[in-house]
């Protein structure tokens, strides 16, 4: 499968608990950290939930 790189661009401070848990599940614990995941529907749904906090790095 294809890989997708995700970067946290905004702080999680003040975010609801479910969005914080989604960032944790993605492996994003600090600002400007980049993680790589398989590109599937589950990961895309998680990105959609926190799309205002992350960007996709090409």
DASUL-V831777 format. One record per backbone hydrogen bond with DSSP energy under -1.0 kcal/mol. CO is the residue of the C=O (numbers start at 1). NH is the residue of the N-H. E is the energy in kcal/mol with one decimal. If there is no record, write none. Layout:
co=CO nh=NH e=E
co=CO nh=NH e=E
This chain:
co=2 nh=39 e=-2.9
co=4 nh=37 e=-2.5
co=5 nh=57 e=-2.2
co=6 nh=35 e=-2.4
co=7 nh=55 e=-2.5
co=8 nh=32 e=-2.8
co=12 nh=15 e=-2.2
co=16 nh=20 e=-1.9
co=17 nh=21 e=-2.3
co=18 nh=22 e=-1.6
co=19 nh=23 e=-2.2
co=20 nh=24 e=-2.1
co=21 nh=25 e=-2.3
co=22 nh=26 e=-1.8
co=23 nh=28 e=-2.6
co=30 nh=33 e=-1.2
co=33 nh=8 e=-1.7
co=35 nh=6 e=-2.7
co=37 nh=4 e=-2.9
co=38 nh=40 e=-1.2
co=40 nh=44 e=-2.3
co=41 nh=45 e=-2.1
co=42 nh=46 e=-1.8
co=43 nh=47 e=-2.4
co=44 nh=48 e=-2.2
co=45 nh=49 e=-1.7
co=46 nh=50 e=-1.3
co=48 nh=51 e=-1.0
co=50 nh=53 e=-2.2
co=50 nh=54 e=-1.1
co=53 nh=9 e=-2.3
co=53 nh=10 e=-1.8
co=55 nh=7 e=-2.9
